[in-house]
Amino acid sequence: MPRQVLRLVAAGAAVAVGLTGFTQAQAGEAAPSARVWVTTVDQTELMHERAPIAFTKAAAGNPNVTITVDPSREYQTMDGFGASITDSSAAVLYRLSATERDKAMRALFDPAKGDGVSFLRQPIGSSDFTAASSHYSLDDVPAGQKDWTLSKFSIARDQAQILPLLRRAKQLNPQLKIMATPWSPPAWMKANDSLVGGSLIDDPKIYAVYAAYLTRFVLAYTAAGVPIDYITVQNEPQNGGVNGYPTTAMRVAQEAKVIEILGPLLRLFSPRTKIIGYDHNWATHPNDVVNVPPGQDPETDYPYQLLRSPAAKWLAGTAYHCYYGEPAAQTALHDAFPTKGIWFTECSGSHGANDTPAQFFRDTLKWHARTIAIGTTRNWAKSAVNWNIALDSTNGPHLGGCDTCTGLITVQPDGTFTTNAEYYTIGHLSRFVKPGAVRIASTSFGTTGWNGQIMDVAFRNPDGSTALVVHNENDDPRTFTVAAGDRTFDYTLPGGSLATFTWPRNRVFDDGLKLLSLKGATATSLPASASADAKLAVDEDASTRWSAGQAQEPGQYLQVDLGGKTSFRRVAIDSGGSVGDYARSWELSVSDDGTSWRVVASGTGTGQLTNVDVQARARYVRVTNTGSSGSWWSLADIRLYA
């Protein structure tokens, strides 16, 4: 065959491969390896890349808890992970030499060689973390005066240090998103004529000028090369206490009125900028309730009221902080308003007076790993954001507020910087979970309240790769299995450690199955005494479980009512983190009416997870224990796949 014809044939073959998206690597029998990075509580490994671990064909009889990663179930799209370049952060970064400062910025923002921080929440004016000698807004006038035309508005202070750092951050990571939040409106807009404490004056003219003030900020920052992606109208609007730093008690009705004016302004002048509401704790702190004037509603359902108000049409969603309550509040709000997004926007590391550096690192890594890195993202957060990105060795500078807070990095007196536990808890996300990634299903057995189990969260990146973040809550090493399709690997993590596993898209992981939703399904059990907990086996949460509450004996069962006839190809019977609580032998039955049953599969239990492949269509599914054992029988999850 002539050489020219050979070249044409080869080119045609290449085009054909490109059109199908099929590559030789995807066609291979062997699945790829997963890369793994680990941070340990004793700091012997800090974002250390270990040897890769190979996927192999899943084998029966695995005694480990199994993290089943399933991209067929998608949740929220991620915006990013990071902290805040507060006035204090900017000041301490500028204490570094130009060379050391750029090294710090690369360590924080470079996606290839650093943490790849991808989300910043920036104060509008001062917060408790300011290096100034007094607090300031962007439009300050003498006491008793007003500035209705905003003639005194200026971002000159930010031009000196904050904006150059923000521009450098965006240069290092062009995908960086920026949110802006005021700790207080200008004092002349408030009833007490002070940035500290007080409330917004209840006047339509004040609402209008405050909305104009926020719009001026967005336009000024955009003109300075730092476009604003999100904005809230008040940091912690229920924080009405006087703590020596800017705060403002802003009632739901007031926030809603400002948003109703701000929304149209931003749509006209900065359509990219979306408004987020609330920006406060998972639950209303008792101190905030105490500060509510007598006779007023404490508004403990603040975000719900806001999303039911006319302002909701202008809201992209709600932001939360970590200082009171639990991350599960985010899921409750999502369930009530599923079209609105949720962002997690503030949590500071903080140490006790007698904590040693080693103990502080250990405790912070563990708490932030389970609560922020995994707890918030498993509860619908599109971002996970700490507070200060940098502070000095005295936890400052600050003006009022927290005197034990820490940043992602600490600027030391000798002109160098060191990294803190938060640098790694954020980095285990921001380095590997890219903006636009989607959280996908994964079975997780740990809880934010600590139960000593393996906890995790999984994402599919825009390039099709998978990132799995895993935390061993226990103080002792724990071994677990990761399953993707019909490929698995086993891994052991030291006590308290945090790890990220990544692997590329590959066809060998696609088993053609789709995880079905069990929302609305109900469950009953025998023994009947355990029926009250039967729902825990169908709540799509492997950290909860149903248990027979007694030794295994034939005839015990858990029965699921799917609410209607459903076709499925696989039933996963998962006993979860209670090692040894699997049925020693079992039977799977289905029914159309809950009375007449047909057995579709049976077998011998050999481990915590049993996948039963069937071809069935039924309304009811029953798993029956047919063996005996001194161990209890527990079910963390029943999962159905089509």
C-alpha positions as CSV (number, residue, x, y, z in Angstrom):
1,M,0.0,0.0,0.0
2,P,1.5,3.4,-0.9
3,R,2.8,5.4,2.0
4,Q,0.4,8.3,1.4
5,V,-2.6,5.9,1.6
6,L,-1.2,4.5,4.8
7,R,-1.1,8.0,6.3
8,L,-4.7,8.6,5.2
9,V,-5.9,5.3,6.8
10,A,-4.1,6.1,10.0
11,A,-5.6,9.6,10.1
12,G,-9.1,8.2,9.5
13,A,-8.6,5.7,12.4
14,A,-7.5,8.5,14.7
15,V,-10.6,10.6,13.8
16,A,-12.8,7.6,14.4
17,V,-11.3,7.1,17.9
18,G,-11.7,10.8,18.6
19,L,-15.4,10.8,17.6
20,T,-16.2,7.9,19.9
21,G,-14.2,9.3,22.8
22,F,-12.6,5.8,23.0
23,T,-9.0,5.5,23.9
24,Q,-6.6,2.6,24.3
25,A,-6.3,3.4,28.0
26,Q,-10.0,3.2,28.4
27,A,-10.2,-0.1,26.5
28,G,-7.6,-1.8,28.7
29,E,-8.6,-4.5,31.1
30,A,-6.6,-3.1,34.0
31,A,-8.1,-0.1,35.9
32,P,-5.7,2.7,36.7
33,S,-4.2,3.4,40.1
34,A,-5.4,6.0,42.6
35,R,-2.9,8.6,43.7
36,V,-3.1,9.4,47.4
37,W,-2.0,12.4,49.6
38,V,-2.1,12.1,53.4
39,T,-1.8,14.5,56.4
40,T,-1.4,13.0,59.8
41,V,-2.1,14.5,63.2
42,D,1.5,14.1,64.3
43,Q,2.6,16.1,61.3
44,T,5.0,13.4,60.0
45,E,3.1,13.6,56.8
46,L,1.8,17.0,55.6
47,M,0.0,16.7,52.2
48,H,2.5,13.9,51.6
49,E,2.0,12.0,48.3
50,R,2.3,8.3,49.1
51,A,2.8,5.5,46.5
52,P,-0.3,5.0,44.3
53,I,-2.7,2.2,45.0
54,A,-4.0,-0.1,42.2
55,F,-7.6,-0.9,41.7
56,T,-8.4,-4.6,41.3
57,K,-11.5,-6.7,40.6
58,A,-13.8,-6.7,43.5
59,A,-13.5,-9.9,45.6
60,A,-16.1,-11.5,47.8
61,G,-15.6,-11.8,51.5
62,N,-14.2,-8.4,52.2
63,P,-14.3,-7.7,56.0
64,N,-13.8,-3.9,55.7
65,V,-16.3,-1.1,55.6
66,T,-16.6,-0.2,51.9
67,I,-16.8,3.4,50.6
68,T,-18.9,2.9,47.4
69,V,-18.3,5.9,45.1
70,D,-21.2,6.3,42.6
71,P,-21.1,9.1,40.0
72,S,-24.6,8.2,38.9
73,R,-26.0,10.3,41.8
74,E,-25.1,13.9,41.7
75,Y,-25.5,16.7,44.3
76,Q,-24.2,20.3,44.3
77,T,-21.8,21.9,42.0
78,M,-18.7,23.3,43.8
79,D,-17.5,26.9,43.6
80,G,-14.4,26.6,45.7
81,F,-12.5,26.5,49.0
82,G,-10.5,29.0,50.9
83,A,-10.5,31.8,53.5
84,S,-10.4,35.6,53.7
85,I,-7.7,38.2,53.0
86,T,-8.8,40.4,55.8
87,D,-7.2,43.7,56.6
88,S,-5.1,41.9,59.2
89,S,-4.1,39.1,56.7
90,A,-3.0,41.8,54.2
91,A,-1.0,43.6,56.8
92,V,0.9,40.5,58.0
93,L,1.6,39.3,54.4
94,Y,3.1,42.8,53.7
95,R,5.5,42.3,56.7
96,L,7.2,39.7,54.5
97,S,9.8,40.5,52.0
98,A,8.5,40.7,48.4
99,T,10.2,37.3,47.7
100,E,8.7,35.6,50.8
101,R,5.3,37.2,50.2
102,D,5.2,35.8,46.7
103,K,6.2,32.4,48.1
104,A,3.3,32.6,50.5
105,M,0.9,33.6,47.8
106,R,2.0,30.7,45.6
107,A,1.7,28.3,48.5
108,L,-1.9,29.5,49.0
109,F,-3.2,30.0,45.5
110,D,-1.1,28.2,42.9
111,P,-3.2,25.2,41.7
112,A,-0.1,23.3,40.6
113,K,2.3,23.8,43.4
114,G,0.3,25.2,46.3
115,D,-3.1,24.9,47.9
116,G,-5.0,26.2,44.9
117,V,-7.3,28.3,47.1
118,S,-10.3,29.0,44.9
119,F,-12.8,31.0,47.0
120,L,-12.2,34.1,49.1
121,R,-14.7,35.9,51.3
122,Q,-13.8,39.6,51.6
123,P,-14.9,42.1,54.2
124,I,-16.4,45.3,53.0
125,G,-14.8,47.8,55.4
126,S,-13.3,46.5,58.6
127,S,-14.1,43.5,60.7
128,D,-12.6,42.4,64.0
129,F,-9.4,41.5,62.0
130,T,-8.1,44.9,61.0
131,A,-4.7,46.4,61.4
132,A,-6.1,49.9,61.7
133,S,-6.2,51.8,65.0
134,S,-9.9,52.3,64.6
135,H,-12.7,50.7,62.7
136,Y,-13.8,52.0,59.3
137,S,-16.3,51.7,56.6
138,L,-16.0,52.8,53.0
139,D,-18.0,56.0,53.6
140,D,-17.2,57.5,57.0
141,V,-18.4,61.0,58.0
142,P,-18.3,62.9,61.3
143,A,-20.8,61.8,63.9
144,G,-24.3,63.3,63.3
145,Q,-23.7,63.8,59.6
146,K,-25.2,61.9,56.6
147,D,-23.7,61.3,53.1
148,W,-26.8,60.6,51.0
149,T,-24.9,61.0,47.7
150,L,-22.0,58.7,48.9
151,S,-19.6,61.5,48.1
152,K,-17.1,60.2,50.7
153,F,-17.2,56.7,49.4
154,S,-13.6,55.3,48.8
155,I,-11.7,52.1,48.6
156,A,-8.4,53.9,49.0
157,R,-7.4,51.8,52.0
158,D,-8.0,48.6,50.1
159,Q,-5.9,49.9,47.2
160,A,-2.8,49.8,49.4
161,Q,-2.5,46.1,50.2
162,I,-5.8,44.1,49.9
163,L,-6.5,44.7,46.2
164,P,-2.9,44.0,45.1
165,L,-3.0,40.7,46.9
166,L,-6.4,39.9,45.4
167,R,-5.2,40.7,41.9
168,R,-2.1,38.4,42.5
169,A,-4.4,35.7,43.8
170,K,-6.5,35.8,40.7
171,Q,-3.4,35.8,38.6
172,L,-2.2,32.7,40.3
173,N,-5.6,31.0,40.1
174,P,-7.8,32.5,37.4
175,Q,-10.7,30.3,38.6
176,L,-10.8,32.1,42.0
177,K,-14.3,33.3,43.0
178,I,-14.7,36.2,45.4
179,M,-17.6,36.9,47.8
180,A,-17.9,40.2,49.7
181,T,-19.6,40.8,53.0
182,P,-19.9,43.9,55.3
183,W,-19.6,43.6,59.0
184,S,-21.5,46.9,59.3
185,P,-23.1,49.5,57.2
186,P,-21.5,53.0,57.6
187,A,-22.2,54.3,61.0
188,W,-24.4,57.2,59.7
189,M,-26.8,54.6,58.4
190,K,-27.3,53.0,61.9
191,A,-29.5,53.9,64.8
192,N,-26.6,54.2,67.2
193,D,-24.3,56.1,64.8
194,S,-21.6,53.6,65.4
195,L,-20.0,50.7,63.5
196,V,-20.0,48.6,66.7
197,G,-23.4,47.1,67.6
198,G,-26.7,48.8,66.9
199,S,-29.1,48.2,64.0
200,L,-29.8,49.7,60.6
201,I,-32.1,52.7,60.7
202,D,-35.6,51.6,59.7
203,D,-36.1,54.0,56.9
204,P,-36.7,53.3,53.1
205,K,-34.2,56.0,52.3
206,I,-31.5,54.2,54.3
207,Y,-32.3,50.9,52.6
208,A,-31.9,52.6,49.3
209,V,-28.6,54.3,50.1
210,Y,-27.2,51.2,51.7
211,A,-28.0,49.2,48.5
212,A,-26.3,51.9,46.5
213,Y,-23.3,51.7,48.8
214,L,-23.0,48.0,48.2
215,T,-23.3,48.5,44.5
216,R,-20.6,51.2,44.5
217,F,-18.3,48.7,46.3
218,V,-18.9,46.0,43.6
219,L,-18.3,48.5,40.8
220,A,-15.2,49.9,42.5
221,Y,-13.6,46.5,43.0
222,T,-14.5,45.5,39.4
223,A,-12.8,48.6,38.1
224,A,-9.8,47.7,40.3
225,G,-9.5,44.3,38.6
226,V,-11.3,42.2,41.2
227,P,-14.9,41.3,40.0
228,I,-17.2,40.2,42.8
229,D,-19.1,36.9,42.2
230,Y,-21.2,36.9,45.4
231,I,-22.3,39.5,48.0
232,T,-24.2,39.3,51.3
233,V,-25.7,42.4,52.9
234,Q,-24.7,41.7,56.5
235,N,-22.3,39.4,58.2
236,E,-24.0,37.5,61.1
237,P,-27.2,39.6,61.1
238,Q,-28.3,38.1,64.4
239,N,-25.1,39.1,66.2
240,G,-26.3,42.2,68.1
241,G,-23.8,42.1,70.9
242,V,-21.1,44.6,71.5
243,N,-17.7,42.9,71.2
244,G,-15.5,45.8,70.2
245,Y,-15.8,45.2,66.5
246,P,-18.3,46.0,63.7
247,T,-21.6,44.2,64.1
248,T,-25.2,45.0,63.1
249,A,-28.4,43.4,64.2
250,M,-30.4,43.2,61.0
251,R,-34.0,41.8,61.1
252,V,-35.3,39.6,58.4
253,A,-37.6,42.3,57.1
254,Q,-34.7,44.8,56.9
255,E,-32.4,42.5,55.1
256,A,-35.2,41.6,52.7
257,K,-35.9,45.3,51.9
258,V,-32.3,46.0,51.2
259,I,-32.1,42.9,48.9
260,E,-35.2,44.0,47.0
261,I,-33.4,47.2,46.1
262,L,-29.9,45.7,45.6
263,G,-31.1,42.9,43.3
264,P,-32.3,45.2,40.5
265,L,-29.2,47.4,40.9
266,L,-26.8,44.5,40.5
267,R,-28.8,43.1,37.6
268,L,-28.4,46.4,35.8
269,F,-24.8,47.3,36.8
270,S,-23.1,43.9,37.7
271,P,-25.2,41.0,36.5
272,R,-22.4,38.5,37.4
273,T,-22.7,39.4,41.1
274,K,-25.3,37.1,42.9
275,I,-26.8,37.9,46.3
276,I,-26.6,35.3,49.2
277,G,-28.7,35.7,52.3
278,Y,-28.2,35.2,56.0
279,D,-24.4,34.5,56.4
280,H,-24.6,33.3,60.0
281,N,-24.6,30.2,62.1
282,W,-26.3,26.8,61.5
283,A,-28.5,27.6,64.5
284,T,-29.3,30.8,66.4
285,H,-26.9,31.2,69.3
286,P,-28.5,31.6,72.7
287,N,-26.5,34.9,73.2
288,D,-28.1,36.2,70.0
289,V,-31.6,35.4,71.4
290,V,-30.8,37.2,74.6
291,N,-29.9,40.3,72.7
292,V,-33.3,40.5,70.9
293,P,-35.4,43.4,72.3
294,P,-38.3,42.3,74.5
295,G,-41.4,41.5,72.5
296,Q,-39.6,40.9,69.2
297,D,-39.4,37.5,67.4
298,P,-35.9,36.0,67.9
299,E,-36.2,34.8,64.3
300,T,-34.6,31.5,65.0
301,D,-35.7,30.4,61.5
302,Y,-34.1,33.5,59.9
303,P,-33.0,31.8,56.6
304,Y,-36.4,30.2,56.1
305,Q,-38.2,33.5,56.6
306,L,-35.9,35.2,54.2
307,L,-36.4,32.5,51.5
308,R,-40.1,32.8,51.9
309,S,-40.0,36.6,51.6
310,P,-40.4,38.6,48.3
311,A,-36.6,39.1,48.4
312,A,-36.1,35.4,47.6
313,K,-36.4,36.1,43.9
314,W,-33.1,37.9,44.1
315,L,-31.3,35.4,46.3
316,A,-29.0,32.7,44.9
317,G,-29.2,31.0,48.3
318,T,-27.9,31.0,51.8
319,A,-24.6,31.2,53.6
320,Y,-23.7,29.5,56.9
321,H,-21.0,29.7,59.7
322,C,-19.8,27.1,62.1
323,Y,-20.0,28.7,65.5
324,Y,-23.3,27.2,66.7
325,G,-25.4,24.3,65.5
326,E,-24.6,21.4,63.1
327,P,-24.0,21.2,59.3
328,A,-27.2,19.1,59.0
329,A,-29.0,22.4,59.1
330,Q,-27.8,23.0,55.6
331,T,-29.5,19.8,54.3
332,A,-32.7,20.7,56.1
333,L,-32.8,24.1,54.4
334,H,-31.9,22.5,51.0
335,D,-34.8,20.1,51.4
336,A,-37.2,23.0,52.1
337,F,-35.8,25.2,49.2
338,P,-34.1,22.8,46.7
339,T,-33.6,25.4,44.0
340,K,-31.5,27.6,46.2
341,G,-27.8,27.2,46.7
342,I,-25.9,26.8,50.0
343,W,-22.5,28.2,50.8
344,F,-20.4,27.7,53.8
345,T,-18.5,30.9,54.4
346,E,-16.7,31.2,57.7
347,C,-15.1,29.1,60.4
348,S,-11.9,30.0,62.3
349,G,-9.5,27.8,63.9
350,S,-9.1,28.7,67.6
351,H,-6.9,27.4,70.4
352,G,-7.1,27.3,74.1
353,A,-4.8,29.2,76.4
354,N,-2.9,26.1,77.4
355,D,-2.9,24.2,74.1
356,T,0.6,23.1,72.9
357,P,1.2,23.6,69.2
358,A,1.2,19.9,68.6
359,Q,-2.1,19.4,70.4
360,F,-3.7,22.4,68.7
361,F,-2.7,21.0,65.3
362,R,-4.1,17.6,66.1
363,D,-7.4,18.8,67.4
364,T,-7.9,21.4,64.7
365,L,-7.1,18.9,61.9
366,K,-9.6,16.3,63.3
367,W,-12.4,18.8,63.9
368,H,-12.1,20.7,60.7
369,A,-11.7,17.5,58.7
370,R,-14.9,16.0,59.9
371,T,-17.0,19.2,60.3
372,I,-15.9,21.6,57.6
373,A,-14.0,19.7,54.9
374,I,-16.5,16.8,54.9
375,G,-19.4,17.8,57.1
376,T,-20.3,21.0,55.2
377,T,-19.8,19.5,51.7
378,R,-21.8,16.4,52.4
379,N,-24.6,18.8,53.5
380,W,-24.9,20.7,50.2
381,A,-22.3,23.4,50.7
382,K,-20.9,24.8,47.4
383,S,-17.9,26.2,49.2
384,A,-16.0,25.6,52.4
385,V,-14.3,28.7,53.7
386,N,-12.2,29.4,56.7
387,W,-11.8,32.9,58.3
388,N,-8.3,34.6,58.1
389,I,-6.0,33.4,55.4
390,A,-3.0,34.7,57.4
391,L,-2.3,36.0,60.9
392,D,0.9,36.6,62.9
393,S,2.3,34.6,65.8
394,T,0.2,36.5,68.3
395,N,-3.1,35.6,66.5
396,G,-3.5,39.1,65.2
397,P,-3.5,41.9,64.6
398,H,-7.1,42.3,65.6
399,L,-9.3,45.0,67.0
400,G,-11.9,43.5,69.3
401,G,-13.3,40.0,68.8
402,C,-11.3,36.8,68.8
403,D,-7.8,36.8,70.3
404,T,-7.2,33.0,69.8
405,C,-8.1,32.7,66.1
406,T,-5.6,31.3,63.6
407,G,-5.2,31.5,59.9
408,L,-4.3,29.1,57.2
409,I,-0.7,30.3,57.5
410,T,1.2,32.1,60.3
411,V,3.6,34.9,59.6
412,Q,6.5,34.5,62.0
413,P,8.6,37.3,63.6
414,D,11.7,36.1,61.7
415,G,10.1,37.1,58.3
416,T,9.0,33.6,57.3
417,F,5.6,31.8,57.3
418,T,4.4,28.5,58.6
419,T,1.4,26.4,57.6
420,N,-1.4,25.5,60.1
421,A,-3.8,22.6,60.2
422,E,-6.4,24.6,58.3
423,Y,-4.0,25.0,55.4
424,Y,-4.2,21.2,55.0
425,T,-7.9,20.7,55.7
426,I,-8.7,23.3,53.0
427,G,-5.9,22.0,50.8
428,H,-7.2,18.4,50.7
429,L,-10.2,19.9,48.9
430,S,-8.9,22.9,47.0
431,R,-5.9,21.1,45.5
432,F,-8.0,18.3,44.0
433,V,-11.6,19.4,43.7
434,K,-11.7,22.0,40.9
435,P,-14.3,24.7,40.5
436,G,-17.2,23.2,38.6
437,A,-16.8,19.8,40.2
438,V,-19.9,18.0,41.2
439,R,-20.3,16.1,44.5
440,I,-21.3,12.5,43.8
441,A,-22.6,9.8,46.0
442,S,-20.3,7.9,48.4
443,T,-21.1,5.9,51.5
444,S,-19.7,7.5,54.6
445,F,-19.8,6.0,58.1
446,G,-18.5,8.9,60.3
447,T,-20.4,11.8,61.8
448,T,-19.6,15.4,62.5
449,G,-20.2,14.6,66.2
450,W,-17.4,12.0,66.1
451,N,-18.2,8.3,66.2
452,G,-14.8,6.8,65.5
453,Q,-15.6,5.7,61.9
454,I,-14.4,6.4,58.4
455,M,-15.9,9.6,56.9
456,D,-15.7,10.7,53.3
457,V,-17.0,12.9,50.5
458,A,-16.5,12.4,46.7
459,F,-16.5,14.7,43.7
460,R,-16.3,14.3,39.9
461,N,-14.1,17.0,38.4
462,P,-14.9,18.8,35.1
463,D,-12.2,16.6,33.4
464,G,-14.0,13.5,34.5
465,S,-11.5,12.5,37.2
466,T,-12.7,11.6,40.7
467,A,-11.5,13.0,44.0
468,L,-12.3,11.2,47.3
469,V,-11.5,12.9,50.6
470,V,-11.4,10.5,53.5
471,H,-10.9,11.1,57.3
472,N,-10.2,8.4,59.9
473,E,-12.1,9.7,62.9
474,N,-10.6,7.1,65.2
475,D,-7.4,7.5,67.1
476,D,-6.2,4.1,65.9
477,P,-5.5,3.1,62.3
478,R,-8.5,1.9,60.3
479,T,-8.6,-0.2,57.1
480,F,-11.3,0.4,54.6
481,T,-12.2,-0.5,51.0
482,V,-12.9,1.9,48.2
483,A,-15.2,0.7,45.4
484,A,-15.7,2.3,42.0
485,G,-17.8,0.2,39.7
486,D,-16.6,-3.4,40.1
487,R,-13.0,-2.3,41.0
488,T,-11.7,-1.8,44.5
489,F,-8.7,-1.1,46.6
490,D,-8.0,-1.5,50.3
491,Y,-6.3,1.2,52.3
492,T,-5.2,1.8,55.9
493,L,-5.1,5.3,57.4
494,P,-3.4,6.3,60.6
495,G,-5.6,7.5,63.4
496,G,-7.1,11.0,62.9
497,S,-5.5,11.4,59.5
498,L,-7.0,13.1,56.4
499,A,-6.4,11.8,52.9
500,T,-7.4,12.6,49.3
501,F,-7.5,9.9,46.6
502,T,-7.8,10.8,42.9
503,W,-8.2,8.7,39.8
504,P,-8.8,9.5,36.2
505,R,-11.9,8.8,34.2
506,N,-11.9,5.3,32.9
507,R,-14.5,3.0,31.3
508,V,-13.7,0.1,33.6
509,F,-15.4,2.0,36.4
510,D,-18.7,2.2,34.6
511,D,-20.8,-0.7,35.6
512,G,-23.9,0.6,33.8
513,L,-25.8,0.9,37.1
514,K,-27.7,4.0,38.5
515,L,-28.3,4.5,42.1
516,L,-32.1,4.8,42.8
517,S,-33.5,7.3,45.2
518,L,-35.2,5.8,48.3
519,K,-36.7,9.1,49.3
520,G,-40.2,8.4,50.5
521,A,-39.5,4.7,51.1
522,T,-40.6,3.2,54.4
523,A,-39.2,0.2,56.3
524,T,-40.3,-2.3,59.0
525,S,-38.5,-5.1,60.7
526,L,-38.6,-8.3,62.7
527,P,-37.9,-8.2,65.6
528,A,-40.8,-5.7,65.8
529,S,-39.1,-4.0,68.8
530,A,-36.5,-2.7,66.4
531,S,-39.0,-1.4,63.8
532,A,-38.7,2.2,65.0
533,D,-35.1,2.3,63.7
534,A,-35.9,0.5,60.4
535,K,-36.0,3.8,58.6
536,L,-32.3,4.3,59.3
537,A,-31.5,1.6,56.8
538,V,-33.3,3.5,54.0
539,D,-32.2,7.1,54.8
540,E,-29.3,7.1,52.4
541,D,-26.9,7.7,55.3
542,A,-24.5,4.9,56.1
543,S,-23.6,6.6,59.4
544,T,-27.0,5.6,60.8
545,R,-28.1,2.0,61.2
546,W,-30.9,-0.4,62.0
547,S,-30.0,-3.2,64.3
548,A,-32.0,-6.3,65.4
549,G,-30.7,-5.5,68.9
550,Q,-30.1,-9.2,69.6
551,A,-28.1,-12.2,68.5
552,Q,-28.7,-13.3,64.9
553,E,-31.3,-16.0,64.4
554,P,-33.3,-17.3,61.4
555,G,-36.4,-15.3,60.4
556,Q,-35.2,-11.8,61.3
557,Y,-35.8,-9.4,58.5
558,L,-35.9,-5.8,57.3
559,Q,-38.6,-5.0,54.8
560,V,-38.7,-1.9,52.5
561,D,-41.8,-0.4,50.9
562,L,-40.7,1.5,47.8
563,G,-44.1,3.1,47.4
564,G,-44.7,1.7,44.0
565,K,-43.4,-1.0,41.6
566,T,-39.8,-0.3,40.8
567,S,-37.4,-2.1,38.5
568,F,-33.9,-2.8,39.8
569,R,-30.8,-4.8,38.9
570,R,-28.9,-4.8,42.1
571,V,-29.5,-4.6,45.8
572,A,-26.6,-3.6,48.1
573,I,-26.9,-4.9,51.6
574,D,-24.5,-2.8,53.7
575,S,-23.9,-3.5,57.4
576,G,-21.7,-0.4,57.6
577,G,-19.2,0.4,60.4
578,S,-20.3,-2.2,62.9
579,V,-17.8,-4.8,61.9
580,G,-19.1,-8.3,62.2
581,D,-22.8,-7.3,62.2
582,Y,-23.4,-8.8,58.7
583,A,-25.9,-11.7,58.3
584,R,-24.1,-15.0,58.3
585,S,-26.6,-16.2,55.7
586,W,-29.4,-14.3,54.0
587,E,-32.3,-14.4,51.6
588,L,-33.6,-11.7,49.3
589,S,-37.3,-11.7,48.5
590,V,-39.7,-9.3,46.6
591,S,-43.4,-8.7,46.6
592,D,-46.0,-6.7,44.7
593,D,-48.5,-6.5,47.6
594,G,-46.5,-7.2,50.8
595,T,-48.3,-10.5,51.3
596,S,-47.1,-12.9,48.5
597,W,-43.3,-13.1,48.4
598,R,-40.9,-14.7,45.9
599,V,-37.3,-15.4,46.7
600,V,-34.9,-13.9,44.1
601,A,-31.6,-14.7,45.7
602,S,-29.9,-16.2,48.7
603,G,-26.4,-16.7,49.9
604,T,-23.8,-16.8,52.7
605,G,-22.7,-13.6,54.3
606,T,-18.9,-13.0,54.1
607,G,-18.4,-9.3,54.9
608,Q,-19.9,-5.9,55.5
609,L,-21.1,-5.3,52.0
610,T,-23.0,-7.8,49.8
611,N,-24.0,-6.8,46.3
612,V,-26.9,-8.9,45.0
613,D,-27.4,-8.8,41.2
614,V,-31.0,-9.6,40.2
615,Q,-33.5,-8.7,37.6
616,A,-36.6,-7.7,39.5
617,R,-39.6,-5.4,39.5
618,A,-41.6,-5.1,42.7
619,R,-42.9,-2.7,45.3
620,Y,-41.5,-4.5,48.4
621,V,-38.0,-5.8,49.1
622,R,-37.2,-8.0,52.1
623,V,-33.8,-9.0,53.4
624,T,-34.1,-12.0,55.7
625,N,-31.4,-13.4,58.0
626,T,-31.3,-17.2,57.7
627,G,-28.4,-17.9,59.9
628,S,-27.3,-17.8,63.5
629,S,-24.6,-15.9,65.3
630,G,-23.8,-14.4,68.6
631,S,-23.3,-11.1,66.8
632,W,-26.2,-8.6,66.3
633,W,-27.4,-8.1,62.7
634,S,-27.2,-4.5,61.6
635,L,-28.0,-2.7,58.3
636,A,-26.6,0.8,57.7
637,D,-27.9,1.0,54.1
638,I,-30.1,-0.8,51.7
639,R,-29.3,0.5,48.2
640,L,-31.1,-0.3,44.9
641,Y,-29.6,0.2,41.5
642,A,-31.2,0.2,38.0
